[in-house]
Amino acid sequence: MKIQNLKTPENQKICRTLLWNVMFWFVTLLYLETVLHVALFRSMSIRYLYLIGFTMSISLVLTGLTQLSRKANQIVSLIVVIVLCFLYESQLIYDAIFGSMYSISMVSMGGQAITSFWKEMFSTVWDHLPVVLLELVPIPVTCLLWKRKGEEIFGTCRKPRALLLIAALVLHGIMVLTLRIGGTGFYTTYNTYYGSDATTDQATESFGLLTDIRLEVIHLFRGETGTDYFISTETNVEKDDEYEYNVLDIDFDALMNMTQDEQVKKLSQYCASLKPTKKNEYTGMLKDYNLIMLCGESFSSAAIDPVLTPTLYKLSHEGIVFNNYYNSFPNTTTNGEYALNTGLMPDMNRGKRDSSFYASRNSYLPFCLGNEFKSQKDVQAYGYHNYYGSYYGRYLTHPNIGYKMKFAGQGMNFTTSWPASDLEMMEQSVSDYIGQKQFMAYYMTFSGHYKYEKDLNPMAARNYEAVENLDLSEHAKCYLSCNIELDKALQYLLEQLEAAGVADRTAIVLAGDHFPYGLSKEEYSELIGHETDYFERYKDTLIFWVGGLEEPIQVDEYCCNIDILPTILNLWGFDYDSRLLPGTDVFSDGTHVAILADQSFVTDKVKFNASSNTVEYQVDSDTLVPDYLRNMQQIVKNRFNASADILNKAYYNIVFDQGEVVVGDDAWISEADWNGTNHTGFQTNPDMPEEEAPILEPDTPETPVVPVRPAVDNRGSVIN
């Protein structure tokens, strides 16, 4: 098509058709992106201009690719629109359930999510019906345009196809170049675009969902990419020469010389540059104690009530009290469980194909508590979960970290399947270890799981009488009801420890796996008694009850999930190398910072929001040392990078000269010990759908009805 012939009727028709094509795709995509953006992020910023630019580029590409015959254009365009609508719908529904968007790497878990959450999915669609319907609007609109404007919109203009693709590339290039306007450092738009560690939420908010998908696909095909470390930024404060360093005999120079892997070299150089923490007055304080550690499903400070959950209240106010503990994760149990057990942040890299926990199944993990306790003479570490061992691959991951495991159908049997009772799990497990000289037991609980509706959640229904008269929303009441079951489990545990005479030499640690995403911001605020901001949403209660401790030990250091493991290692006096764990023992002289999954962080001086790249000072900014904020950003980046490289390079295998780990038969409770459990682990009537199976109440004391919930602060203390 020559320039001088543009005014001919034929070429004018081509131009109109092209314009209609481009506008159809641009308006459709921008509409879908805008509805998703407003629904999920509830705000607009200057970054929306990037979304518009990248959307226009994608529209030009789609226009060029749909230049077939008119009939084919109509069919292909409708199919593409339907697929896009349901793609955006799926993100809306997933976010409504889990509190964040899903990435491509999480699609592999989609089958498990659909089979386990199908009731919640249908319920969520109904609860969010207006926005769900809004995302479907392009489908009937496309059908209408097909009938009335089919020739104009879906006509064929094959000649300028190459020009359209060139225009798309030019526009895309311009948008990419403009990314540098805001700088190329940490937490900039440029870093979000090119960095491998940007979350799906962050990239979608900045550039749109389709651009995020494109970036994720690139990283998936490219595979793992190397990261750089900021050396000599992490400086620890010297106390005195009274205590030894937490180090092992590791020659990092030799490790660097023996490998050709550049990333292993970088990691070794980084670890060697770190100043190790020192042992302290609390080192070995609990050396002969038993340890019972629980990862609490959706557990949070909101579950603690002096009347409704008195055992949780007791445990949270006795022992070691953490005043500035933050749960790093908004959702996804496997991430929080991984951080708790390994002391590593999960790898959030866009190119990650498996969850970090599952990816670690063949890695040597010497510092995990199961392996540490098992290394002691005549000590066995046990693990329990009241759901299937196949879920998240726990039948492989948990034995690898040292636990002799029981699951539903593999050593235990439950009266309900989703969720199952924590009390029933405790009743079927305590006898395994309580008579031993020293023991370690780990529980992944289940009773507190979303969805918080008594018609959909048997745990909410089981304890609903205790909460039904409270002046709270339905979801808030049901959240408390679910956690009453956890409270009963802990009450039973304490009773058994007392009866066996071992309570005064046992410690109980309970940390939530993630924020209770099944509660809205308003519902969570209801429970803690005041409106929450971004950071308070993650501020949580870490229970660290120590039997026989006369006075609570107050810990004011800022900390998070990955700090629990090194703290326990110190308290029990296990030898470890603090340079090989990104977390920090809270009693040590290290750098103390509460890190969130999106690389936001909190210290005693600042609160930094990585998504918005904003900082809130907790002290006068003029009192800070030069570059304090940047140094802390580097420290946080380093800890994420080190966690990822330790996992992806099987670094502990290299450091300690270990081969690939293979889980053996001894990791399982033998069939002879199953005590007649059925193959599913759940008691159901075979003639009745599982969701309609009767709930068989265990023999537990009735929970008293509490007509009015007392006013409590965010830690559960009664307000007088």
C-alpha positions in Angstrom: 0.0 0.0 0.0 1.7 3.1 -1.3 1.4 6.4 0.6 0.0 8.2 -2.5 -2.8 5.7 -2.8 -4.1 6.1 0.7 -7.1 8.1 -0.6 -8.4 5.3 -2.8 -11.6 3.7 -1.6 -9.9 0.3 -1.2 -7.1 1.7 1.0 -9.4 3.8 3.0 -11.4 0.7 3.7 -8.2 -1.1 4.8 -7.3 1.8 7.1 -10.8 1.8 8.7 -10.7 -2.0 9.2 -7.2 -1.8 10.8 -8.4 1.0 13.1 -11.4 -1.0 14.1 -9.2 -4.1 14.7 -6.7 -2.3 16.8 -9.4 -0.4 18.8 -11.3 -3.6 19.4 -8.3 -5.3 21.0 -7.1 -2.3 22.8 -10.4 -1.4 24.4 -11.0 -5.1 25.3 -7.7 -5.6 26.9 -7.6 -2.2 28.7 -11.1 -2.9 30.0 -10.1 -6.3 31.4 -6.9 -4.9 32.9 -8.7 -1.9 34.4 -11.4 -4.0 36.1 -8.7 -6.3 37.5 -6.6 -3.4 38.6 -9.3 -1.6 40.4 -10.7 -4.8 42.0 -7.3 -5.9 43.3 -5.3 -2.8 43.9 -8.0 -0.3 44.5 -5.9 2.7 43.4 -4.4 4.3 40.4 -0.9 5.7 40.1 1.4 7.0 37.4 2.4 3.4 36.7 -1.0 3.0 35.0 0.5 4.8 32.0 2.9 1.9 31.6 -0.1 -0.5 31.6 -1.7 1.6 28.8 1.4 1.6 26.7 2.1 -2.1 27.0 -1.5 -2.9 26.4 -1.5 -0.9 23.2 1.6 -2.8 22.1 -0.1 -6.2 22.8 -3.2 -4.9 20.9 -1.1 -4.3 17.8 0.3 -7.8 18.0 -3.1 -9.4 18.3 -4.4 -7.3 15.4 -1.5 -8.6 13.3 -2.0 -12.2 14.3 -5.7 -12.2 13.6 -5.5 -11.2 9.9 -7.1 -14.3 8.5 -10.3 -14.7 6.6 -13.2 -12.7 8.0 -15.0 -15.8 9.3 -11.8 -17.1 10.8 -11.1 -13.7 12.4 -14.5 -13.8 14.1 -14.1 -17.3 15.5 -10.5 -16.8 16.6 -11.2 -13.4 18.1 -14.2 -14.8 20.1 -12.1 -17.7 21.4 -9.3 -15.4 22.4 -11.7 -13.1 24.2 -13.3 -16.0 26.1 -9.9 -17.3 27.1 -8.8 -13.9 28.3 -11.9 -13.3 30.2 -11.6 -16.5 32.2 -7.9 -15.9 32.7 -8.7 -12.6 34.4 -11.6 -14.2 36.2 -9.3 -16.9 37.6 -6.9 -14.2 39.0 -9.8 -12.4 40.6 -11.1 -15.6 42.2 -7.7 -16.7 43.3 -6.9 -13.4 44.9 -10.3 -13.3 46.7 -9.5 -16.7 48.2 -5.7 -16.4 48.9 -5.1 -12.7 49.1 -2.7 -12.5 46.1 -2.4 -13.4 42.5 -1.0 -16.7 41.2 2.1 -17.0 39.1 2.7 -19.4 36.2 5.0 -21.4 38.5 2.0 -22.1 40.7 -0.2 -23.5 37.9 1.4 -27.0 38.7 -0.5 -26.9 42.0 -3.8 -26.0 40.2 -5.1 -29.5 40.3 -4.8 -29.8 44.0 -6.3 -26.3 44.5 -9.3 -27.1 42.3 -10.0 -30.5 44.0 -9.5 -29.1 47.5 -11.0 -25.6 47.1 -13.9 -26.2 44.6 -16.6 -25.4 47.2 -14.7 -22.2 48.2 -14.3 -21.3 44.5 -18.0 -21.5 43.8 -18.8 -19.6 47.0 -16.2 -16.9 46.1 -17.7 -16.4 42.7 -21.1 -15.8 44.3 -19.6 -13.5 46.9 -17.9 -11.4 44.2 -20.6 -11.8 41.5 -20.6 -8.1 40.4 -16.9 -7.9 39.5 -17.0 -11.4 38.1 -19.8 -10.4 35.7 -17.9 -7.2 34.8 -14.9 -9.3 33.7 -17.2 -11.3 31.4 -18.7 -8.3 29.6 -16.3 -8.5 26.6 -17.8 -11.9 25.6 -21.4 -10.7 24.9 -20.0 -7.4 23.5 -17.8 -9.4 21.0 -20.8 -11.5 20.0 -22.9 -8.3 19.5 -20.1 -6.7 17.4 -19.8 -10.0 15.5 -23.4 -9.7 14.4 -23.6 -5.9 13.7 -20.1 -4.8 12.9 -18.4 -8.1 11.8 -17.1 -6.9 8.5 -15.7 -3.6 9.8 -14.1 -5.0 12.9 -13.1 -8.5 11.9 -12.2 -7.8 8.3 -9.0 -9.0 6.7 -6.0 -6.7 6.0 -3.1 -9.0 5.4 -0.8 -6.6 3.6 0.0 -4.3 6.6 0.5 -7.2 9.0 4.3 -6.7 9.1 3.8 -3.0 9.7 1.6 -3.7 12.7 4.2 -6.0 14.2 6.9 -3.4 13.6 4.7 -0.7 15.2 4.2 -3.0 18.2 7.9 -3.5 18.6 8.6 0.2 18.3 6.0 1.1 20.9 7.2 -1.7 23.2 10.8 -0.4 22.8 9.7 3.1 23.8 7.9 1.8 26.9 10.9 -0.2 27.9 13.2 2.9 27.5 10.9 5.0 29.6 11.4 2.5 32.5 14.7 4.2 33.2 13.1 7.5 34.0 12.5 6.5 37.7 16.0 5.0 38.0 17.3 1.5 37.8 18.0 0.7 41.5 16.2 -1.3 44.1 12.4 -1.4 44.0 12.1 0.8 40.9 9.7 0.1 38.0 12.8 -0.8 36.0 13.8 -3.4 38.6 10.2 -4.8 38.7 10.4 -5.3 34.9 13.8 -6.9 34.6 14.3 -8.4 38.0 13.6 -12.1 38.5 12.2 -11.6 42.0 9.3 -9.3 41.4 6.0 -10.8 42.5 3.0 -11.3 40.1 1.1 -8.7 42.1 3.9 -6.1 41.7 4.4 -6.7 38.0 0.7 -6.8 37.2 0.1 -3.6 39.1 2.8 -1.8 37.2 2.4 -3.3 33.7 -0.8 -5.3 33.5 -1.4 -9.1 33.7 -0.5 -9.9 30.1 2.9 -8.2 30.4 3.5 -10.0 33.6 2.7 -13.3 32.0 5.1 -12.6 29.2 7.9 -11.7 31.6 7.2 -14.9 33.6 7.3 -17.0 30.5 10.7 -15.5 29.5 12.1 -16.3 32.9 10.7 -19.8 32.8 12.4 -20.5 29.5 15.6 -18.7 30.5 15.8 -20.7 33.7 17.7 -19.6 36.8 19.6 -16.4 36.5 22.5 -15.3 38.5 22.1 -12.7 41.3 24.7 -10.4 42.7 25.4 -9.8 46.4 26.2 -6.6 48.1 29.3 -7.4 50.0 30.2 -5.9 53.4 26.9 -4.3 54.1 25.9 -6.5 57.0 27.8 -5.3 60.0 27.2 -6.8 63.4 27.8 -5.0 66.7 30.7 -6.3 68.8 29.7 -7.0 72.4 32.7 -8.5 74.2 35.0 -11.5 74.0 33.0 -13.6 76.5 31.2 -15.7 73.9 32.4 -17.7 70.9 31.2 -17.2 67.4 28.5 -19.4 65.8 30.7 -20.9 63.2 31.7 -24.3 61.8 35.0 -25.3 60.3 34.2 -24.2 56.7 36.8 -23.1 54.2 34.9 -20.8 51.9 38.1 -20.0 49.9 38.4 -23.7 49.1 34.8 -23.9 48.1 35.3 -21.0 45.7 38.4 -22.6 44.1 36.8 -26.0 43.7 33.8 -25.0 41.7 33.2 -23.6 38.2 29.7 -22.4 39.1 29.8 -18.7 39.3 26.8 -18.4 41.5 28.3 -20.9 44.0 31.4 -18.7 44.0 29.3 -15.6 44.7 27.4 -17.2 47.5 30.6 -18.5 49.1 32.2 -15.1 48.9 29.1 -13.6 50.4 29.0 -16.0 53.3 32.7 -15.6 53.9 32.2 -11.8 54.1 29.6 -12.0 56.9 30.5 -11.5 60.5 29.0 -14.5 62.4 26.9 -13.9 65.4 28.1 -14.9 68.8 26.8 -17.3 71.4 25.1 -15.5 74.2 23.7 -15.9 77.7 20.7 -17.9 76.4 22.8 -20.4 74.5 21.9 -23.9 75.6 19.3 -22.7 78.1 16.9 -25.3 76.9 19.4 -28.0 76.0 17.6 -30.9 77.7 14.1 -29.7 76.9 11.6 -31.4 74.7 10.4 -29.4 71.8 6.9 -29.4 70.3 6.6 -27.1 67.3 3.5 -26.3 65.4 2.9 -24.5 62.1 -0.6 -23.1 62.6 -2.9 -22.9 59.6 -3.9 -19.3 59.3 -3.0 -18.7 62.9 -2.7 -15.1 64.0 -3.0 -12.7 66.9 -6.7 -12.5 66.1 -7.2 -16.1 67.2 -6.1 -15.3 70.8 -8.8 -14.6 73.3 -8.7 -15.0 77.1 -12.2 -16.6 77.2 -12.7 -18.3 73.9 -9.1 -19.6 73.4 -7.7 -19.6 77.0 -4.9 -22.1 76.2 -3.6 -19.9 73.3 -3.9 -16.9 75.6 -1.9 -18.7 78.4 0.8 -19.9 76.0 1.2 -16.5 74.4 1.8 -14.7 77.7 4.1 -17.2 79.3 7.6 -18.2 78.3 9.4 -16.1 75.7 7.3 -13.2 74.5 8.1 -11.7 71.1 6.9 -8.1 71.0 7.9 -7.4 67.4 7.4 -10.6 65.5 6.0 -10.4 61.9 4.6 -13.3 59.8 6.3 -12.8 56.4 3.6 -14.4 54.2 0.1 -13.4 53.0 -0.8 -16.9 51.8 0.3 -20.3 50.6 1.1 -22.6 53.4 4.1 -24.3 51.8 6.0 -21.0 51.8 5.5 -20.3 55.5 6.1 -23.9 56.5 9.3 -23.9 54.5 10.6 -20.8 56.2 9.8 -22.1 59.6 11.4 -25.4 59.1 14.5 -24.5 57.1 15.2 -20.9 58.2 15.3 -19.9 54.5 13.1 -17.6 52.6 11.3 -19.3 49.7 12.5 -18.6 46.2 10.1 -16.2 44.6 12.0 -16.2 41.3 9.7 -15.9 38.2 11.5 -18.8 36.7 10.7 -21.2 39.6 8.7 -24.2 38.5 8.2 -25.9 41.9 7.5 -24.6 45.4 10.7 -24.2 47.4 9.7 -26.9 49.9 9.1 -29.4 47.2 12.3 -28.4 45.3 14.3 -29.0 48.6 13.2 -32.7 48.8 16.7 -34.0 47.7 18.8 -31.3 49.4 20.9 -31.9 52.5 19.4 -29.7 55.2 21.5 -30.2 58.4 20.1 -27.3 60.4 16.5 -28.4 60.3 15.3 -29.3 63.7 14.2 -32.8 62.9 17.7 -33.6 61.6 19.3 -31.7 64.6 17.4 -33.6 67.2 17.8 -36.9 65.4 21.6 -36.3 65.6 21.4 -36.6 69.3 21.7 -40.0 71.0 18.3 -41.8 71.4 16.2 -38.9 70.2 13.5 -39.3 67.5 11.8 -36.4 65.7 8.1 -37.0 64.8 5.9 -35.1 62.4 2.1 -35.0 61.9 -0.4 -33.5 59.5 -4.1 -34.0 59.4 -4.4 -34.2 55.7 -2.9 -36.3 52.9 0.9 -36.6 52.7 0.7 -36.1 48.9 -0.5 -32.5 49.3 2.4 -30.2 48.5 4.6 -33.3 48.4 4.9 -33.5 52.2 5.5 -37.2 52.1 8.9 -36.4 50.5 9.8 -33.0 52.0 9.1 -33.7 55.7 11.1 -36.9 56.1 13.9 -35.1 54.4 14.0 -32.5 57.2 14.1 -35.2 59.8 10.5 -36.1 60.8 9.1 -39.6 61.1 5.7 -38.7 59.5 2.1 -39.6 60.0 -0.7 -38.3 57.7 -4.4 -38.8 57.2 -4.6 -42.4 56.0 -1.0 -43.0 56.9 -1.1 -43.5 60.6 -4.1 -41.3 61.5 -7.8 -41.3 60.9 -10.2 -38.3 61.1 -13.9 -37.7 61.2 -13.9 -34.8 58.7 -11.7 -34.2 55.7 -11.6 -30.5 54.9 -10.6 -29.3 57.4 -9.8 -32.1 59.8 -9.6 -31.7 63.6 -6.4 -30.6 65.3 -7.7 -32.1 68.5 -8.1 -35.5 66.8 -4.6 -35.2 65.5 -3.2 -34.5 68.9 -5.2 -37.4 70.5 -3.7 -39.8 68.0 -0.1 -38.7 68.3 1.0 -37.7 71.8 1.4 -41.3 72.9 4.1 -41.8 70.2 6.6 -39.7 72.0 5.6 -38.5 75.4 7.2 -41.4 77.2 10.6 -40.9 75.7 13.6 -39.4 77.6 13.7 -36.5 75.1 11.7 -35.9 72.0 10.9 -33.4 69.3 7.4 -33.3 67.6 6.2 -31.2 64.7 2.6 -30.5 63.7 1.2 -28.8 60.6 -2.3 -28.0 61.8 -5.5 -27.7 59.7 -8.5 -26.7 61.7 -8.0 -23.0 61.1 -8.3 -23.3 57.3 -10.5 -21.0 55.2 -13.4 -20.9 54.4 -14.9 -19.3 57.5 -18.5 -20.3 57.1 -20.2 -22.9 59.3 -22.0 -24.5 56.3 -18.8 -25.1 54.5 -16.3 -25.7 57.3 -17.0 -28.5 59.8 -14.6 -26.9 62.4 -16.5 -23.7 62.3 -19.7 -25.6 62.7 -18.3 -27.8 65.5 -17.5 -24.9 67.8 -20.0 -22.3 66.5 -22.2 -22.3 69.7 -19.4 -20.6 71.5 -19.3 -17.6 69.1 -22.8 -17.3 67.7 -23.9 -14.5 70.1 -20.8 -12.4 69.6 -21.2 -8.9 68.1 -19.0 -9.8 65.1 -19.4 -10.5 61.4 -20.1 -14.1 60.4 -16.6 -14.7 59.0 -14.9 -13.3 62.1 -17.0 -15.5 64.3 -16.2 -18.6 62.3 -12.5 -17.8 62.3 -12.6 -17.8 66.1 -14.7 -21.0 66.0 -12.1 -22.8 63.9 -9.3 -21.8 66.2 -11.2 -23.0 69.3 -10.4 -26.5 67.8 -6.7 -25.6 67.9 -7.1 -24.4 71.4 -8.7 -27.7 72.5 -5.8 -29.5 70.9 -3.3 -27.5 72.8 -5.3 -27.9 76.0 -5.2 -31.7 75.5 -1.4 -31.5 74.8 -0.7 -29.6 78.0 -2.9 -32.0 80.1 -0.9 -35.0 78.7 2.4 -33.3 79.3 1.4 -32.6 82.9 0.1 -36.1 83.5 3.4 -37.5 82.2 5.4 -35.2 84.4 7.3 -33.6 81.5 5.6 -30.2 81.1 8.3 -28.4 83.1 11.0 -29.5 80.6 9.0 -29.0 77.4 8.8 -26.0 75.1 5.9 -25.3 72.7 6.5 -23.1 69.7 3.6 -22.1 67.5 3.9 -19.8 64.4 1.3 -19.1 61.8 2.0 -20.2 58.2 0.5 -17.1 56.8 -1.9 -14.2 57.3 -5.5 -15.4 57.6 -6.3 -14.5 54.0 -9.9 -15.8 54.4 -10.6 -12.6 56.4 -11.0 -9.3 54.8 -9.2 -6.3 56.1 -12.4 -5.1 57.8 -13.0 -8.5 59.4 -9.5 -8.8 60.7 -9.7 -5.3 62.1 -12.9 -6.4 63.9 -11.1 -9.2 65.7 -8.1 -7.1 66.9 -10.2 -4.2 67.8 -9.0 -1.4 65.5 -8.3 -0.7 61.9 -5.0 -2.1 60.5 -2.5 -0.8 58.0 -0.2 -2.7 55.6 2.4 -3.6 58.2 0.1 -4.3 61.1 -1.6 -6.9 59.0 1.7 -8.9 59.2 2.5 -8.2 62.9 1.7 -11.3 64.7 2.1 -13.4 67.8 4.8 -16.0 68.0 4.0 -18.4 70.8 7.2 -19.7 72.6 6.0 -21.3 75.8 8.6 -22.7 78.1 7.5 -25.0 80.9 8.9 -24.2 84.3 9.9 -20.6 83.4 9.0 -18.4 86.3 9.0 -15.1 84.5 8.4 -14.3 80.8 11.4 -13.3 78.8 10.6 -10.2 76.7 12.1 -10.0 73.2 11.9 -6.6 71.6 14.0 -7.3 68.5 12.3 -7.2 65.2 12.1 -10.7 63.7 10.1 -13.0 61.3 9.6 -16.6 60.3 13.3 -17.3 59.2 14.6 -16.1 62.6 12.8 -18.9 64.5 15.1 -21.7 63.5 18.4 -20.0 64.5 16.8 -18.8 67.8 15.8 -22.4 68.6 19.3 -23.7 67.5 20.8 -21.3 70.0 18.5 -22.0 72.9 19.1 -25.8 72.5 22.8 -25.3 72.1 23.1 -26.9 68.7 26.2 -26.1 66.7 25.5 -24.2 63.5 27.1 -21.6 61.3 25.2 -18.4 61.4 26.7 -17.3 58.1 24.7 -20.1 56.4 21.3 -19.1 57.7 19.7 -15.9 56.4 17.7 -15.5 59.7 19.2 -14.3 62.9 19.0 -15.6 66.5 16.9 -12.9 68.3 19.3 -13.1 71.4 22.4 -12.5 69.3 24.3 -9.5 68.2 23.2 -9.7 64.6 21.2 -7.4 62.3 17.6 -7.8 63.3 14.9 -7.1 60.7 11.4 -8.4 60.0 11.3 -9.3 56.3 8.0 -9.7 54.4 7.6 -11.9 51.3 7.6 -9.0 48.9 10.9 -7.7 50.3 9.2 -5.1 52.4 10.8 -4.9 55.9 10.5 -3.4 59.4 13.3 -2.5 61.8 13.3 -0.5 65.0 14.0 2.6 62.8 12.0 2.2 59.5 9.1 0.5 57.8 9.8 0.1 54.1 7.1 -0.9 51.7 8.7 -2.5 48.7 5.6 -2.5 46.5 5.1 1.3 46.8 8.8 2.1 47.3 7.9 4.2 50.3 9.4 4.5 53.8 7.9 5.3 57.2 10.4 6.4 59.8 10.0 5.1 63.4 12.7 7.5 64.6 13.8 11.0 63.6 15.4 10.4 60.1 18.2 12.8 61.0 19.4 10.4 63.7 20.1 7.6 61.2 23.5 6.8 60.0 24.2 7.7 56.4 22.7 5.3 53.8 20.9 3.4 56.6 17.9 2.7 54.4 19.9 1.6 51.4 22.1 -0.6 53.6 19.1 -2.3 55.0 17.7 -2.8 51.5 20.9 -4.5 50.5 20.8 -6.7 53.6 17.2 -7.8 52.7 18.2 -8.4 49.1 21.2 -10.5 50.2 19.1 -12.7 52.5 16.6 -13.4 49.7 19.4 -14.1 47.2 21.3 -16.3 49.7 18.1 -18.3 50.5 17.4 -18.9 46.8 21.0 -19.9 46.0 21.3 -22.2 49.0 18.2 -24.0 47.6 18.8 -23.9 43.9 22.5 -24.9 44.1 22.0 -27.5 46.9 24.6 -25.5 48.7 24.6 -27.4 51.9 25.3 -30.5 49.9 28.4 -28.8 48.6 29.6 -27.3 51.9 29.2 -30.5 53.8 30.2 -32.8 50.9 26.9 -34.7 50.8 25.3 -36.4 47.8 21.7 -36.2 46.8 19.3 -37.1 49.6 16.9 -40.0 49.0 14.0 -40.4 51.5 14.0 -44.0 52.8 11.4 -46.4 54.1 12.4 -45.5 57.7 10.8 -42.1 57.2 7.3 -43.6 57.5 5.3 -45.0 60.3 5.1 -48.7 59.4 1.8 -50.2 58.3 1.8 -52.3 61.5 1.6 -49.0 63.5 -1.4 -47.6 61.6 -3.9 -49.1 64.1 -6.5 -50.0 61.5 -6.8 -46.6 59.7 -8.6 -46.7 56.4 -6.9 -45.9 53.1 -8.2 -42.3 53.0 -7.8 -41.4 56.7 -11.3 -39.9 56.8 -14.4 -41.5 58.1 -17.2 -41.2 55.5 -20.3 -43.0 54.4 -19.5 -44.5 51.0 -23.1 -44.0 49.9 -23.0 -40.3 50.5 -20.9 -37.5 48.9 -18.0 -36.5 51.1 -19.2 -33.0 51.7 -22.4 -34.5 53.2 -20.7 -37.0 55.4 -21.8 -36.8 59.1 -19.5 -35.0 61.5 -18.7 -37.3 64.4 -18.0 -35.2 67.4 -15.1 -36.3 69.6 -15.5 -36.7 73.3 -14.5 -33.2 74.4 -15.8 -30.8 77.0 -18.5 -28.5 75.8 -17.3 -25.0 75.0 -19.2 -22.4 77.1 -21.4 -19.9 75.3 -19.9 -16.4 75.6 -22.6 -13.8 75.0 -20.2 -10.8 74.8 -16.6 -10.9 73.7 -14.4 -8.8 76.0 -12.4 -6.0 74.5 -8.8 -7.0 73.9 -5.8 -5.4 72.4 -3.9 -6.8 69.4 -2.0 -9.2 71.6 -5.1 -10.5 73.3 -4.8 -8.7 76.6 -8.0 -7.7 78.2 -8.6 -4.0 78.1 -9.9 -2.8 81.5 
